[in-house]
Amino acid sequence: MQVDKIATNVANFINKSEGAQKVLRKVSDSPAMFSAVGAFLVGTTLRPAMTMAITPNKQDGVYSASSSIANSFVELAAGTLMFTPMKKGIDESAKQLYNSAGTIFHENKEILRNYKSAAKRIFRLPSFPITSAIRFAMVAPIAVMLGKLGIAKSKKKEEKRLDKIA
Amino acid sequence: MKVENIFTTMAKSNAGQRFYQAICNPKNQHAVTTGLLAAETILSTANYMFFTQKQENIPPSQKKAMQTQHVLSCLASLAICTPINKKIGAFAEKVAQKVDKNIVEPHKVQSGIGILGPTLVVLLFNRCILPAVLTPISSKIRDRFERKEQEKKLNIFDRLA
């Protein structure tokens, strides 16, 4: 089958290339870091470039690109400053709960296993308003910085566009 | 003696134990995972709508375009990204099985394939291709809505006149 053939070719390439093996070993050592850096790079370069190239309305493209860049910076900062220490704290707490006799975590190991992932997701929820507020406060300055349009210019365009619709 | 961290103290309290017993019970796991995912999506969308609306220096039309794009992106990601992620995961597993066991630390290379493949595809698709394709679509939807709103306003003025 075609998929099997592709999988074999990819596996052969990995078996031969020491560079690819090195990269994969590094990804395996720190998956969260790889994911965060990958998201940052895609969000700050590839996505803005693609959006601006595809979108016919330049202003829409610039704002969408700015939103993506702002989101990437906020996510990277939140990941480094909030979520990584929180993850470490929860992992440490799971170890402590494992040894705490008389609790549900000590009696039922499956609850303890689910505790880690559930706690990480639950404690992320309160951060949403903070990250959103910072993100959208950054959008307009980044749009201006992109050099394609200023706020005044965009307001004029907006008025013209509304006139056209009317 | 090792000091307990705040997460341990919260989890060990009576209320904490009751809460985690309900949330982490293996019997409810599917419902809890779906519920948490829904809560995350709803909360993030609500925040998105609220904070875009609050920004005074973003033009109103851009606010609407960004909001439409976000909603479309959420729906498309649920409908398309989840199945794609599963397929890529299965493909990565196939590749990992075919990796030569005589290379240095093969288990690490295999786990790297399992992480790299789906992460890269999800990143590229969910954060790059999908939003880029949705931006022109959301602009069109926004324009259509605004045209309808303008027509409504004109109709009201006509009636008043």
Interface residues (C-beta under 8 A of the other chain):
Chain A: V3 D4 I6 A7 T8 V10 A11 N12 I14 N15 Q21 V23 L24 R25 K26 V27 S28 D29 P31 F34 S35 G38 A39 V42 G43 L46 R47 M50 T51 A53 I54 T55 P56 N57 Q59 D60 G61 Y63 S64 S67 S68 G89 I90 E92 S93 Q96 L97 S100 T103 I104 F105 E110 I111 L112 N114 Y115 A118 A119 R121 I122 F123 R124 L125 F128 P129 S132 A133 R135 F136 A137 V139 A140 A143 I151 S154 K155 K157 E158 R161 L162 I165 A166
Chain B: K2 E4 N5 I6 F7 T8 A11 K12 Q17 Y20 Q21 I23 C24 N25 P26 Q29 V32 L36 A39 E40 L43 S44 N47 Y48 F50 F51 T52 K54 Q55 N57 I58 P59 P60 S61 Q62 A65 M66 Q69 F91 K94 V95 K98 V99 D100 I103 V104 E105 K108 V109 S111 G112 I113 I115 L116 T119 L120 L123 L124 R127 C128 I129 P131 A132 V133 T135 P136 S138 S139 D143 E146 R147 Q150 L154
